[in-house]
Amino acid sequence: MSVDLSVAVGTLRLANPVLSASGTFGYGLDLVDLCPPEALGGVVTKGLSPLPRAGNPPPRIVETAAGMINAIGLQNVGVDAFCRESLPQLRQRRVVVVVNVFGETMDAYVQVLRRCEEEEGIAAYELNVSCPNVSAGGMEFGHEPQQLERLTARCREATEKPLWVKLSPNAPDLVATARAAVAGGADALSLINTVRAVAIDAERRRPVLPRVFGGLSGPAIKPIALRMVLEVHRALPEVPLVGIGGIETGRDAVEFLLAGASAVQVGTATFRDPAAPLRIVRELEAFCAAEGVGAVQELVGALAWP
Ligand SMILES: Cc1cc2nc3c(=O)[nH]c(=O)nc-3n(C[C@H](O)[C@H](O)[C@H](O)COP(=O)(O)O)c2cc1C
């Protein structure tokens, strides 16, 4: 049985619903032999800021039961280097590129968007307003609905391309932040970013990470992410969602689609299996074929509600 894997995230059509998640797949070109980025629904870049950032001091990653905690601190090459060095290759390969944007101020977000708008070959933007391990920006915007609406509206003015806002699982009121992003002009919501977490070294009696707090990702957060996708989908059924959090298999991806996500992103799984996003596309196809699902789009929001 042939399966139509294509999906729509608002106005953006994707050949399949599996994208690489920001910060876990570089700028899309590190793993071309193992996981060709053009074979995915799309690639979300590492978060880009106006200028390069060095990130936090090491260690920046700790393994935990069923996941990991990271405190990378948004290290990146800066938007200009991305546009000059990576984007031309991505364009040549016809990769669907979603640029993840991060700034310490609202102006910084707009600056990244303006620079990107000078270029061809960007399909959409994803605003990271939810990073739990930097001292300024990001987190504050994602936690305060009024600020988030203003930030989204300012970014909306800077581009006509699809604008996704990536929500924080750490926000006091998830649905309020979702509504604020939509009120500001977001076309879709990505959820979730990492869950604020701590690792402690018992012998040294010290936090493992120099900045103490980091973000938990991987299978440990999947049930939380599913709950959040479901809650936002039920509150705002018309808004396209992109589900993220602990997806390791095609079956995991199906669960997110059923909960209401139009597409999914794969992050931490890539650390163990660099070809994970591609494998998940194949597993999703096999699941649909076995279950008699002719088009993956049929699964979106198809969860039976008891
Ligand atoms: C090492 C690492 C770096 C990340 N960097 C970013 C980032 O720059 N911007 C962002 O929006 N999310 C970032 N994330 C969050 C992921 O994109 C994703 O939302 C989260 O890890 C949950 O998905 P997962 O469980 O599949 O990893 C990062 C995650 C990890 C593990």
The ligand as an ORCA input file, in Angstrom:
! r2SCAN-3c Opt
* xyz 0 1
  C      21.704     19.936     22.823
  C      20.418     20.642     22.584
  C      20.394     21.928     22.038
  C      19.194     22.596     21.806
  N      19.199     23.845     21.252
  C      18.033     24.469     20.965
  C      18.005     25.753     20.323
  O      19.029     26.320     19.955
  N      16.790     26.335     20.088
  C      15.610     25.726     20.432
  O      14.535     26.288     20.179
  N      15.596     24.503     21.020
  C      16.779     23.864     21.295
  N      16.766     22.613     21.882
  C      15.459     21.981     22.213
  C      15.048     20.946     21.148
  O      14.878     21.557     19.891
  C      13.743     20.227     21.549
  O      12.714     21.170     21.686
  C      13.882     19.466     22.867
  O      15.154     18.882     22.988
  C      12.828     18.374     23.041
  O      12.897     17.411     21.991
  P      13.707     15.998     22.133
  O      13.216     15.350     23.392
  O      13.354     15.228     20.878
  O      15.145     16.354     22.195
  C      17.962     21.946     22.128
  C      17.982     20.653     22.668
  C      19.169     19.989     22.894
  C      19.139     18.584     23.465
*
